[in-house]
Amino acid sequence: MEDIIKKADVLIEALPYIKKFQRKTMVIKYGGSILGEEKIRKVVLQDIVFLNFVGIHIVLVHGGGPNISERMRLEGKKTEFVDGMRVTDEETLIVVEEELRRLNKLIVEELIQLGAKAISLDGKSDEIIFVKKKKAKIDLGFVGQIVRIDTQSILKNLYAGYITVIIPMGKGEDMKAYNVNADEAASYIASALLAEKLVLLTNVRGIMRNPEEFNSLLSTLSIDEAKELIKEKVIQEGMIPKVEACIGALQKGVKKTHIIDARLPHSLLIEIFTDKGIGTEIVK
């Protein structure tokens, strides 16, 4: 009986949040190694379907870095990164596009199996993400810097009740396809939609004051506090672009951003529908 009452308490706690976020838009970025683990993916997609069923408009932007790297390895192709960005020549671009499309198809199919309406959109082919060639200390090849997001096709599908799953590829000024960082794509799309939330799903608990100390999770940060932690090198390496994506989205009108651990069961629902949350939120 106590377990049943606890479940009812959880639903009551979620009620004001469900009411608050109905018909609002949330952009979720999902990628990396956690996308390839079927058990984790199933729970994450269940959470996303739940959000959709309670009336929240969901845009899901996915990456696929580990899948792309593994495919490159199997084909004997060299993988090179500069400042966290994959150097993308014509051969690599083909692999990137094929792997992202394969993952996108898998996600859409699994969402539909869970009973949701889901649809695929390609940032390049569906003319959503427009880019210019990204500049760096060496030539990155077909890597794009986002200059504009066209939200027309996204909004059309959201208003029709579809979970909209976006491939982070961009259309260049030369009309060619460009590889785009998925965190950056999610941030720009969230900003263009003036989303209620941008949620980055990752494989760490959030932002830690000290990664060695379990209880050092920072549950809430302001933009200024997050920038200071980057300067102090508390926030390092792969977490920096995620935090910068959150800051950029907040500065362009997104209400709140979150970095959470997708490995924790139902972390997405806990972060959005409970008072305490489970990861790190970055706010204005």
C-alpha positions as a Python dict, from the first residue, in 0.01 Angstrom:
ca = {
    (1, 'M'): (0, 0, 0),
    (2, 'E'): (284, 244, 86),
    (3, 'D'): (438, 194, -260),
    (4, 'I'): (106, 276, -425),
    (5, 'I'): (69, 593, -215),
    (6, 'K'): (427, 699, -305),
    (7, 'K'): (345, 657, -674),
    (8, 'A'): (38, 878, -628),
    (9, 'D'): (254, 1139, -449),
    (10, 'V'): (492, 1146, -746),
    (11, 'L'): (202, 1209, -985),
    (12, 'I'): (70, 1490, -764),
    (13, 'E'): (417, 1650, -751),
    (14, 'A'): (434, 1633, -1132),
    (15, 'L'): (89, 1787, -1186),
    (16, 'P'): (183, 2159, -1167),
    (17, 'Y'): (477, 2099, -1401),
    (18, 'I'): (257, 1912, -1651),
    (19, 'K'): (15, 2203, -1644),
    (20, 'K'): (295, 2459, -1679),
    (21, 'F'): (466, 2290, -1975),
    (22, 'Q'): (163, 2183, -2180),
    (23, 'R'): (190, 2311, -2538),
    (24, 'K'): (542, 2440, -2466),
    (25, 'T'): (843, 2332, -2673),
    (26, 'M'): (1141, 2141, -2538),
    (27, 'V'): (1453, 2061, -2739),
    (28, 'I'): (1642, 1751, -2629),
    (29, 'K'): (1989, 1658, -2751),
    (30, 'Y'): (2072, 1289, -2732),
    (31, 'G'): (2396, 1138, -2855),
    (32, 'G'): (2732, 986, -2779),
    (33, 'S'): (2781, 640, -2633),
    (34, 'I'): (2443, 650, -2453),
    (35, 'L'): (2263, 650, -2789),
    (36, 'G'): (2417, 316, -2882),
    (37, 'E'): (2315, 135, -2562),
    (38, 'E'): (1975, -21, -2630),
    (39, 'K'): (1870, -55, -2263),
    (40, 'I'): (1939, 314, -2189),
    (41, 'R'): (1787, 427, -2519),
    (42, 'K'): (1462, 244, -2451),
    (43, 'V'): (1410, 423, -2116),
    (44, 'V'): (1507, 763, -2262),
    (45, 'L'): (1263, 721, -2549),
    (46, 'Q'): (989, 611, -2306),
    (47, 'D'): (1045, 939, -2116),
    (48, 'I'): (1027, 1138, -2440),
    (49, 'V'): (702, 966, -2539),
    (50, 'F'): (558, 1045, -2194),
    (51, 'L'): (647, 1415, -2240),
    (52, 'N'): (478, 1409, -2579),
    (53, 'F'): (165, 1237, -2442),
    (54, 'V'): (117, 1507, -2172),
    (55, 'G'): (110, 1774, -2443),
    (56, 'I'): (471, 1896, -2464),
    (57, 'H'): (614, 1967, -2810),
    (58, 'I'): (938, 1766, -2840),
    (59, 'V'): (1226, 1824, -3079),
    (60, 'L'): (1496, 1558, -3053),
    (61, 'V'): (1838, 1636, -3201),
    (62, 'H'): (2073, 1338, -3204),
    (63, 'G'): (2442, 1293, -3259),
    (64, 'G'): (2628, 977, -3351),
    (65, 'G'): (3000, 1036, -3295),
    (66, 'P'): (3096, 691, -3160),
    (67, 'N'): (2900, 515, -3436),
    (68, 'I'): (3074, 726, -3699),
    (69, 'S'): (3418, 662, -3546),
    (70, 'E'): (3355, 286, -3530),
    (71, 'R'): (3240, 278, -3892),
    (72, 'M'): (3553, 473, -3992),
    (73, 'R'): (3770, 224, -3800),
    (74, 'L'): (3605, -77, -3965),
    (75, 'E'): (3661, 76, -4308),
    (76, 'G'): (4026, 155, -4228),
    (77, 'K'): (3972, 530, -4248),
    (78, 'K'): (4162, 769, -4023),
    (79, 'T'): (3965, 978, -3773),
    (80, 'E'): (4109, 1319, -3685),
    (81, 'F'): (3975, 1575, -3438),
    (82, 'V'): (4076, 1939, -3388),
    (83, 'D'): (3943, 2114, -3075),
    (84, 'G'): (3674, 1846, -3048),
    (85, 'M'): (3562, 1883, -3411),
    (86, 'R'): (3583, 1594, -3658),
    (87, 'V'): (3788, 1678, -3968),
    (88, 'T'): (3540, 1589, -4244),
    (89, 'D'): (3664, 1525, -4596),
    (90, 'E'): (3432, 1399, -4872),
    (91, 'E'): (3477, 1030, -4776),
    (92, 'T'): (3415, 1103, -4408),
    (93, 'L'): (3110, 1313, -4494),
    (94, 'I'): (2950, 1012, -4667),
    (95, 'V'): (3004, 799, -4354),
    (96, 'V'): (2868, 1078, -4128),
    (97, 'E'): (2552, 1116, -4336),
    (98, 'E'): (2490, 741, -4363),
    (99, 'E'): (2539, 676, -3990),
    (100, 'L'): (2326, 973, -3883),
    (101, 'R'): (2045, 865, -4115),
    (102, 'R'): (2066, 507, -3985),
    (103, 'L'): (2044, 626, -3623),
    (104, 'N'): (1763, 867, -3707),
    (105, 'K'): (1560, 589, -3868),
    (106, 'L'): (1617, 366, -3563),
    (107, 'I'): (1503, 637, -3319),
    (108, 'V'): (1191, 724, -3520),
    (109, 'E'): (1095, 356, -3553),
    (110, 'E'): (1138, 295, -3179),
    (111, 'L'): (933, 603, -3089),
    (112, 'I'): (653, 481, -3316),
    (113, 'Q'): (672, 134, -3156),
    (114, 'L'): (616, 306, -2819),
    (115, 'G'): (293, 452, -2956),
    (116, 'A'): (404, 805, -3043),
    (117, 'K'): (378, 997, -3368),
    (118, 'A'): (736, 1063, -3478),
    (119, 'I'): (893, 1201, -3792),
    (120, 'S'): (1243, 1252, -3930),
    (121, 'L'): (1380, 1582, -4052),
    (122, 'D'): (1723, 1632, -4209),
    (123, 'G'): (1889, 1964, -4128),
    (124, 'K'): (2034, 1984, -4479),
    (125, 'S'): (1783, 1813, -4709),
    (126, 'D'): (1480, 1968, -4536),
    (127, 'E'): (1653, 2309, -4534),
    (128, 'I'): (1645, 2369, -4159),
    (129, 'I'): (2011, 2430, -4071),
    (130, 'F'): (2204, 2678, -4285),
    (131, 'V'): (2579, 2706, -4232),
    (132, 'K'): (2901, 2861, -4346),
    (133, 'K'): (3232, 2674, -4345),
    (134, 'K'): (3375, 2667, -3993),
    (135, 'K'): (3718, 2827, -3958),
    (136, 'A'): (3987, 2670, -3742),
    (137, 'K'): (4365, 2649, -3717),
    (138, 'I'): (4357, 2383, -3991),
    (139, 'D'): (4108, 2311, -4270),
    (140, 'L'): (3826, 2105, -4115),
    (141, 'G'): (3673, 2021, -4451),
    (142, 'F'): (3293, 1993, -4455),
    (143, 'V'): (3230, 2120, -4100),
    (144, 'G'): (2973, 2395, -4069),
    (145, 'Q'): (2917, 2693, -3843),
    (146, 'I'): (2543, 2760, -3809),
    (147, 'V'): (2426, 3096, -3940),
    (148, 'R'): (2049, 3044, -3957),
    (149, 'I'): (1769, 2805, -3859),
    (150, 'D'): (1446, 2781, -4059),
    (151, 'T'): (1175, 2663, -3818),
    (152, 'Q'): (884, 2630, -4064),
    (153, 'S'): (896, 2251, -4115),
    (154, 'I'): (975, 2190, -3747),
    (155, 'L'): (674, 2391, -3629),
    (156, 'K'): (444, 2229, -3883),
    (157, 'N'): (526, 1884, -3744),
    (158, 'L'): (520, 1989, -3378),
    (159, 'Y'): (172, 2139, -3412),
    (160, 'A'): (58, 1816, -3579),
    (161, 'G'): (167, 1628, -3266),
    (162, 'Y'): (484, 1467, -3399),
    (163, 'I'): (803, 1414, -3200),
    (164, 'T'): (1041, 1572, -3449),
    (165, 'V'): (1376, 1394, -3477),
    (166, 'I'): (1643, 1604, -3647),
    (167, 'I'): (1966, 1497, -3820),
    (168, 'P'): (2233, 1762, -3741),
    (169, 'M'): (2355, 1828, -4095),
    (170, 'G'): (2370, 2173, -4248),
    (171, 'K'): (2330, 2325, -4593),
    (172, 'G'): (2627, 2538, -4696),
    (173, 'E'): (2645, 2853, -4902),
    (174, 'D'): (2777, 2625, -5180),
    (175, 'M'): (2459, 2410, -5148),
    (176, 'K'): (2664, 2116, -5018),
    (177, 'A'): (2611, 1916, -4697),
    (178, 'Y'): (2814, 2003, -4387),
    (179, 'N'): (2872, 1818, -4062),
    (180, 'V'): (2738, 2014, -3762),
    (181, 'N'): (2806, 1965, -3392),
    (182, 'A'): (2486, 1822, -3240),
    (183, 'D'): (2509, 2031, -2919),
    (184, 'E'): (2543, 2344, -3131),
    (185, 'A'): (2253, 2239, -3354),
    (186, 'A'): (2027, 2174, -3053),
    (187, 'S'): (2119, 2512, -2901),
    (188, 'Y'): (2047, 2705, -3221),
    (189, 'I'): (1720, 2519, -3284),
    (190, 'A'): (1605, 2578, -2924),
    (191, 'S'): (1686, 2948, -2962),
    (192, 'A'): (1504, 2978, -3296),
    (193, 'L'): (1196, 2812, -3144),
    (194, 'L'): (1223, 3019, -2821),
    (195, 'A'): (1193, 2684, -2644),
    (196, 'E'): (1091, 2650, -2282),
    (197, 'K'): (1386, 2418, -2220),
    (198, 'L'): (1701, 2282, -2380),
    (199, 'V'): (1802, 1948, -2229),
    (200, 'L'): (2138, 1787, -2304),
    (201, 'L'): (2147, 1415, -2224),
    (202, 'T'): (2496, 1291, -2147),
    (203, 'N'): (2683, 1017, -1961),
    (204, 'V'): (2784, 1217, -1652),
    (205, 'R'): (2569, 1334, -1360),
    (206, 'G'): (2593, 1701, -1457),
    (207, 'I'): (2848, 1965, -1361),
    (208, 'M'): (3060, 1854, -1067),
    (209, 'R'): (3264, 2085, -844),
    (210, 'N'): (3500, 1788, -803),
    (211, 'P'): (3451, 1482, -1027),
    (212, 'E'): (3605, 1263, -758),
    (213, 'E'): (3341, 1361, -500),
    (214, 'F'): (2994, 1212, -553),
    (215, 'N'): (2819, 1484, -352),
    (216, 'S'): (2979, 1776, -540),
    (217, 'L'): (2707, 1801, -807),
    (218, 'L'): (2612, 2164, -878),
    (219, 'S'): (2235, 2153, -919),
    (220, 'T'): (2184, 2514, -1034),
    (221, 'L'): (2417, 2764, -1200),
    (222, 'S'): (2370, 3110, -1348),
    (223, 'I'): (2536, 3206, -1677),
    (224, 'D'): (2802, 3407, -1493),
    (225, 'E'): (2873, 3122, -1251),
    (226, 'A'): (2908, 2876, -1541),
    (227, 'K'): (3150, 3108, -1724),
    (228, 'E'): (3357, 3146, -1407),
    (229, 'L'): (3378, 2767, -1364),
    (230, 'I'): (3511, 2740, -1722),
    (231, 'K'): (3778, 3000, -1636),
    (232, 'E'): (3866, 2812, -1317),
    (233, 'K'): (3887, 2487, -1523),
    (234, 'V'): (3627, 2321, -1302),
    (235, 'I'): (3435, 2271, -1628),
    (236, 'Q'): (3672, 2102, -1871),
    (237, 'E'): (3709, 1919, -2202),
    (238, 'G'): (3387, 1771, -2341),
    (239, 'M'): (3166, 1954, -2090),
    (240, 'I'): (3277, 2297, -2219),
    (241, 'P'): (3087, 2286, -2553),
    (242, 'K'): (2777, 2158, -2370),
    (243, 'V'): (2787, 2443, -2120),
    (244, 'E'): (2855, 2693, -2401),
    (245, 'A'): (2555, 2552, -2591),
    (246, 'C'): (2338, 2610, -2282),
    (247, 'I'): (2471, 2965, -2232),
    (248, 'G'): (2415, 3051, -2599),
    (249, 'A'): (2056, 2924, -2585),
    (250, 'L'): (1978, 3121, -2268),
    (251, 'Q'): (2121, 3439, -2417),
    (252, 'K'): (1891, 3397, -2719),
    (253, 'G'): (1563, 3346, -2534),
    (254, 'V'): (1547, 2986, -2410),
    (255, 'K'): (1401, 2991, -2058),
    (256, 'K'): (1605, 2717, -1889),
    (257, 'T'): (1872, 2461, -1981),
    (258, 'H'): (1965, 2126, -1825),
    (259, 'I'): (2255, 1881, -1841),
    (260, 'I'): (2155, 1539, -1709),
    (261, 'D'): (2278, 1180, -1700),
    (262, 'A'): (2075, 961, -1936),
    (263, 'R'): (2214, 647, -1768),
    (264, 'L'): (1997, 712, -1461),
    (265, 'P'): (1653, 559, -1523),
    (266, 'H'): (1388, 821, -1605),
    (267, 'S'): (1631, 1107, -1532),
    (268, 'L'): (1451, 1319, -1793),
    (269, 'L'): (1117, 1294, -1613),
    (270, 'I'): (1276, 1346, -1271),
    (271, 'E'): (1456, 1661, -1388),
    (272, 'I'): (1146, 1815, -1546),
    (273, 'F'): (864, 1700, -1320),
    (274, 'T'): (1009, 1711, -967),
    (275, 'D'): (1104, 1994, -733),
    (276, 'K'): (1467, 1887, -679),
    (277, 'G'): (1561, 1752, -1023),
    (278, 'I'): (1856, 1521, -1079),
    (279, 'G'): (2123, 1700, -1288),
    (280, 'T'): (2249, 2054, -1340),
    (281, 'E'): (2028, 2338, -1457),
    (282, 'I'): (2182, 2652, -1602),
    (283, 'V'): (1961, 2959, -1582),
    (284, 'K'): (1985, 3325, -1674),
}
